[in-house]
Amino acid sequence: MALPLVVGVDGSEPSLQAVDWAVDEAARHGLPLHLVHASRWERYEECLPSFGTDRPAGELTAEYIVGSCAERATLRDPEVKVSAEVVAEDTVTALLEQGREAFAVVTGSRGRGAVAETVLGSVSLAVAARAVSPVAVIRGGEKNRAGALRRVVLAVGDLVEGSAAVRFAFREARARDAALHAVRSWRRPARPRMGQSPLEHETSGLIYEEQAASVLSEVLDQVERKQDDIAVHREAIEGPAHRVLLDVSEQADLLVVGALRRRDYTGLQLGRVSHAALHRSACPVVIVPQQV
């Protein structure tokens, strides 16, 4: 049985965008969709046994949120199998637990409690930093979220981060009938080395560019040989890694970034590049964990 695509919902506009994106994603991969709303209304409404017939407002609100989101998902694509539940837990814990047996966890870029200027909500960041499954944070413009550009970008970082993210990116490109654009940044030293002339320093960029291209080949070659039906474009781009990815995300449907997960560490495990992508990407971002 296929693992479900799990979506955290809270009724906010970003979470509704996440539902729409997840329905389309589930349809592409033939996956069931599972909507999760985390609610601790019991703690705040002192829900004790009673002979009264009135139901707590928190319970009604939670049921309305998952019910309306499930209806929205079914209306968007009746062929996608949709289930929904309210979990009596905090949101991060609930989504991390659900993500243990999921194709991916999907969240909006921020929730109902975030102010408009907040680029990324704390829930999305915490889940992306700790989940054992891929985490998609849905952000960016409508054309990027809708998959209209037919371009999946893979951020190629250190080799140890790469294999799970590479496989995920190829799978997404195939499901979307899209091209895969693999990108690695490179930078030359800011100043010439001791004894190096300014001209030598300027031309040394070729060496760093070639090294970046070599890493691209090492990461991609083994997987690409098995995926010869997918158009793959490799590009080594000069500049800070986070800036390079933010620039290419403007013309992408999806940005795939690998992240290490150390089994003996339970804190947030995201690097600077992942943080920048989650906060400022112009398209949806998927963080794909690599266990080490």
Secondary structure, 3 states (H helix, E strand, C coil): CCCCEEEECCCCHHHHHHHHHHHHHHHHHCCCEEEEEECCHHHHHCCCCCCCCCCCHHHHHHHHHHHHHHHHHHHHCCCCCEEEEEECCCHHHHHHHHHHHCCEEEEECCCCCCCCCCCCCHHHHHHHHHCCCCEEEECCCHHHHCCCCCEEEEECCCHHHHHHHHHHHHHHHHHHCCEEEEEEEECCCCCCCCCCCHHHHHHCHHHHHHHHHHHHHHHHHHHHCCCCCCCEEEEEEECCHHHHHHHHHCCCCEEEEEEEECCCCCCCCCCHHHHHHHHHCCCCEEEEEEEC
